[in-house]
């Protein structure tokens, strides 16, 4: 965003539009979860690497983790560009802003679910999900 420009207005989805977007987003969420898992699997290796970073840049393990983090950020950015809000990277929980009865709500989806089948108020979170 350029300095002085107005912030972007949130995008609102109908249920149909959100489910269409989900077709493109689902494989990205799968990739996001794979990258997250790869980072977590390397986590035990990181402590000795972090001690070496000051001396030689951390070596191959640090480079792999840095690449995984970079890829993870790219995937998350792409998901957000498509209009979804990532609520939990650990479970692949996404929200799509929508209007329901004249007020803003989220259409809510979690990786592993079929089509979007739940909604909640903006401040309710996952615990406040209700069937559509």
N, C-alpha and C positions, 0 to 999 in steps of 0.2 A: 504494500500500500504506500502510495506517495505521501510525503509530508504534507499536512494540511488537507488531505482528501477526507471525505466523509467515510465513516465506517460502513462496511457492507450491511445491508439489511438482511435479516435472516431469511433463508429460503423456506417456503412452506410447501409441504407435500400433501397431496391427497393420498389415500391408502393405495390406490392403483399406481400412482407415480412412485411412491416409496418402494413398493414391491418390484416395479420395473428397475429402479436404481439398485435394488438389492441383488438383481441378477448380475450386475457388474461388480458390486461390492463384495459379495460372498467369497469369490476366490481371493480377493485382496485381504479379507479378514482371515481366511485360512493361511495365507502367506504371513500375515502379521503374527498369528499364533505360532507358526513354525519358527519364525525368527526369534520370537520371545523365548521359545523353548531352547533353541540353540544357544542363546545368550545365557540362559539359566544353567544349561548343562556345562558351560565353560566357566561358570562362576567360581567353582573351587580352584580353578587354575589361575584365577586373577590375582589372588593375594601375592604370591611370589613375583608375579609379573609387575605388579604395582611397585614393589620394592626396587625392581630393576629399571623402571621407566626413567628415573633420574639419570642413570648411567648410560643406557644405550637405546632408549626409545621403546623398550618393552618387548621387542622381538615378534615372532610369528603369532603367538597367541593373542597379544594385544592388537595386532593388525587385523586378525580375523574378527575379534570382538568389535573393534571399531568399524569394520565393514558391515558386520551384522547390525550394529546400531544405526549406521547410516542407511542401510536398506530398510530397516524398521521405520525410521523417520520418513523415508520416501513413501512407503506403503501407507503409513498413517496419513500423510499429507494428501495422497491420492484419494483415500476414503473421504477425507474432509472436503476435498474439492468437489466430490460427487454429492455433497450436501448432508452427509451423515455426521453426527456428533459421536465421537468415541467416548463411552462412559466407563468402560473397564477393559483395559488391554489384556487382562488375565483370562477373561471369559469370552471376549469378543462381543461385548454388550454395546449396542448402538442405539441411538435415538434419532428420529427424524421429526423435525418441528412440523406441526400441523395445526389446523384450526378445527375446533369441535364446539358446536353450540356457541359460536361467537367468541371463544377464548383460545389462547395458545395452549397446546398440549404437545406431548411427545408421543409419536408412534414408536413402540419399543420392540427391539429384536435382539436375540442373543444367538450366537453361532450354534448351529445344531438344530435350531428351530426351522420349520418350513417357511411359509409366508409370514408376514407380520400379522400377529393375531392379538396384540395387546397395545394399550395406550396408558398413559398416566399424566397427571398434572406436572407442570414444569418443576415444581418443588417436591414432588412425591417420591421420585426415584423408583428403582426397581421394585421395592417393597410395596409400592402403591399401584402396581400394574393391575389393569382391569381388562377383561376380554372385550374385544371390539364388538 
